[in-house]
Amino acid sequence: MDSADTTPSDPFDTSSFEAGRNRLASLAYRLLGSAADAEDAVQDAFLHWQAADRQRIVVPEAWLTKVVTNLCLDRLRSAQARRERAAGDWLPEPLLQGDPMLGPADTFEQRESVSLAVLTLMERLSPVERAVYVLREAFSYSHAEIAEILDITESASQQHLHRARGRVTTPGRRRSGVGDGVGVGVGVGVGVGEVDRAAARRIVEEFLAAATSGRTDQLVALLTDDATAVSDGAGGLATRLLRYDTPERIAALARAGFKSTPAKHRLVGGRPAMHFALVNGSPALLAVLPDRDGDRVVGSVTFDLADGRIATVRGIAAPARLARLTEAWRQREEDTPLMAEW
């Protein structure tokens, strides 16, 4: 009997698409700041790929990059997106260290472009400025390539990048003082080493100890003089983001927020453990509850560090914003929590 290969052919060439899926998802996440929206954009791109005449696609990576970028631009320009992001009342979706959607992370610019600080600052940009900034800074596309992707001129691409760089800045461009893998005032870089991780963990431990004990003076001492904080109000209980702009107000917020009470336990569904983690390259404190499907992250507090102190605090508890982080957390290696039961 003839032993000819009977493996069915792939009419949609899914292997070519899947080979670049993580890169496309990373691009979409940087453009949208939402893992869920990024996944939707990549899936939409796959539908375009299925419908395309692939015999006429010379370089699949370039073609798919253009499709995903423009799908993301359509989302950023939509009325729904404008409402959700109105007046800066929006926070990026946090991702756990090691999530492939955070890559590439080989250079400082790539790591910085996926920090929560820069993703938040990119809300200042127009959709095209955001696309140019991400394509150039995170993916090292030339202006000629960017012009082709966005259907603009090279000079327009250069002008958009110049404006974007001017708007995506952090006050004083401070270093965190935690180690060499540091972003520009945005915390620990994606590729931090063990020394950086240990130093960042100590700061988070000190914050948790001071907050849970109510030691406001110690909290203030951990914060920079111009520290800021933003919170979604314990998972959407507030109609708008809550913002605080002095060390004293932030310390009072932390003291009240971390006070353990039966009402808060009922709200989150139990008494979570508190864990240290790296989220979007920055140190974070995660509140984690056991669940029948595995541990569930019910709160994420991330910290931007400057000169060994906390410059920015971001609190997210909305379940929809923590879904992917929870999935990644369930795959992590076991660790010892900072606090076994809050």
Secondary structure, DSSP 8 states (H G I E B T S, - for coil): ----------TT-HHHHHHTHHHHHHHHHHHHS-HHHHHHHHHHHHHHHHHS-GGG-S-HHHHHHHHHHHHHHHHHHSHHHHHHTGGG-------BTT-GGG---SSHHHHHHTSHHHHHHGGGS-HHHHHHHHHHHTT---HHHHHHHHT--HHHHHHHHHHHHHHS--GGG---SS-SSB-SSS-B-TT--HHHHHHHHHHHHHHHHHHHHT-HHHHHHHEEEEEEEEE-HHHH-SSS-EEE-SHHHHHHHHHHHT---HHHHHHHTS--EEEEEEETTEEEEEEEE--TTS-EEEEEEEEEEETTEEEEEEEE--HHHHHHHHHHHTTS-----SBS--
